[in-house]
Amino acid sequence: MYLIGFLEGTCAHLRDLARGGIHAYASFPQVPLRVFFFGLVVLDPLTAVLVGLLRREGVWLAGTVMVMDACANWVGNWQWVQDDPAGLLHPVGLLPITLFGLFVVAFSVPLHRTVAGVAGRAPGR
């Protein structure tokens, strides 16, 4: 689930860039948010690779990226949320990002323990 979510995020950001180019996130008035969303084109696949390779750093990166992604989306869309709260239920809006972020954070510690256990075993045991 982790890998699929981050790969979907990568595809979504690449699609945004293909459609809008450098102005893909012009609807966000905050320049740091725009830069962050461009950065997710690199961070999302990096996270997927590190988690896929069972690296502990990948688990922590996944939690960090998702918290930052969810917060950035909430900050960037806050006015829209106030104007149309029913829009939160939109399948491509804040709800899926928030739920996936909660999933990633909730399972970070158990996944980290599992990955640490796998990494701690000697090959051939």
C-alpha positions as CSV (number, residue, x, y, z in Angstrom):
1,M,0.0,0.0,0.0
2,Y,2.9,2.4,0.8
3,L,4.5,1.8,-2.6
4,I,1.3,2.2,-4.5
5,G,0.4,5.4,-2.7
6,F,3.7,7.1,-3.4
7,L,3.8,5.9,-7.0
8,E,0.3,7.3,-7.5
9,G,1.5,10.6,-6.0
10,T,4.4,10.6,-8.4
11,C,2.1,10.1,-11.3
12,A,-0.3,12.8,-10.1
13,H,2.5,15.4,-9.8
14,L,4.0,14.4,-13.2
15,R,0.5,14.7,-14.7
16,D,0.2,18.2,-13.2
17,L,3.5,19.2,-14.6
18,A,2.7,17.8,-18.0
19,R,-0.5,19.8,-18.1
20,G,0.6,23.1,-16.5
21,G,4.4,23.2,-16.8
22,I,6.0,25.6,-14.4
23,H,2.6,27.1,-13.7
24,A,1.1,23.7,-12.6
25,Y,0.6,25.0,-9.0
26,A,-0.1,28.6,-9.8
27,S,-3.4,28.3,-7.9
28,F,-1.4,28.2,-4.7
29,P,-0.3,31.7,-3.7
30,Q,2.4,30.5,-1.4
31,V,5.7,30.0,-3.4
32,P,7.1,27.5,-0.8
33,L,4.1,25.2,-1.4
34,R,4.6,25.4,-5.2
35,V,8.3,24.4,-4.8
36,F,7.3,21.6,-2.4
37,F,4.8,20.1,-4.8
38,F,7.4,20.2,-7.6
39,G,9.8,18.5,-5.2
40,L,7.4,15.7,-4.7
41,V,8.2,14.5,-8.2
42,V,11.5,13.4,-6.7
43,L,10.5,12.7,-3.1
44,D,7.6,10.4,-3.9
45,P,9.5,7.9,-6.1
46,L,12.6,8.1,-3.8
47,T,10.3,7.2,-0.8
48,A,8.8,4.3,-2.8
49,V,12.3,3.0,-3.7
50,L,13.6,3.2,-0.2
51,V,10.5,1.5,1.3
52,G,10.6,-1.1,-1.5
53,L,14.3,-1.9,-0.6
54,L,13.2,-2.3,3.0
55,R,15.3,0.7,4.2
56,R,14.4,2.1,7.6
57,E,15.1,5.6,6.2
58,G,12.3,5.0,3.7
59,V,9.8,4.4,6.4
60,W,10.6,7.7,8.2
61,L,10.8,9.6,4.9
62,A,7.4,8.2,4.0
63,G,5.9,9.6,7.3
64,T,7.6,12.9,6.9
65,V,6.6,13.4,3.2
66,M,3.0,12.5,3.9
67,V,2.7,14.8,6.9
68,M,4.2,17.6,4.9
69,D,2.1,16.8,1.8
70,A,-1.2,16.7,3.8
71,C,-0.3,19.9,5.6
72,A,0.7,21.7,2.4
73,N,-2.5,20.6,0.7
74,W,-4.6,21.8,3.7
75,V,-2.8,25.2,3.9
76,G,-3.0,25.7,0.1
77,N,-6.7,24.7,-0.1
78,W,-7.9,26.3,3.1
79,Q,-9.9,29.0,1.4
80,W,-11.6,26.5,-0.8
81,V,-12.4,24.3,2.2
82,Q,-14.1,27.3,3.9
83,D,-16.0,28.2,0.7
84,D,-17.2,24.6,0.0
85,P,-16.8,22.1,2.8
86,A,-18.7,19.5,0.9
87,G,-15.8,19.4,-1.6
88,L,-13.7,17.5,1.0
89,L,-15.6,14.4,-0.1
90,H,-14.3,14.7,-3.6
91,P,-12.3,11.5,-4.5
92,V,-9.3,13.5,-5.7
93,G,-9.3,16.1,-3.0
94,L,-8.0,16.5,0.5
95,L,-9.8,13.4,1.9
96,P,-7.7,10.8,0.2
97,I,-4.5,12.6,0.9
98,T,-5.4,13.0,4.5
99,L,-6.5,9.4,4.9
100,F,-3.4,8.1,3.2
101,G,-1.2,10.3,5.4
102,L,-2.9,9.0,8.5
103,F,-2.4,5.4,7.3
104,V,1.3,6.0,6.6
105,V,1.9,7.7,10.0
106,A,-0.1,5.1,11.9
107,F,1.9,2.2,10.4
108,S,5.3,3.9,10.5
109,V,6.4,2.5,13.8
110,P,5.2,-1.1,13.2
111,L,6.7,-1.0,9.7
112,H,10.0,0.4,11.0
113,R,10.2,-2.5,13.5
114,T,9.5,-5.0,10.8
115,V,12.1,-3.5,8.4
116,A,14.6,-3.3,11.2
117,G,14.0,-6.9,12.0
118,V,14.5,-8.0,8.4
119,A,17.6,-5.8,8.1
120,G,19.1,-7.2,11.3
121,R,18.9,-10.8,10.2
122,A,22.0,-12.2,8.7
123,P,21.6,-13.6,5.1
124,G,21.0,-17.4,5.0
125,R,19.2,-17.7,8.3
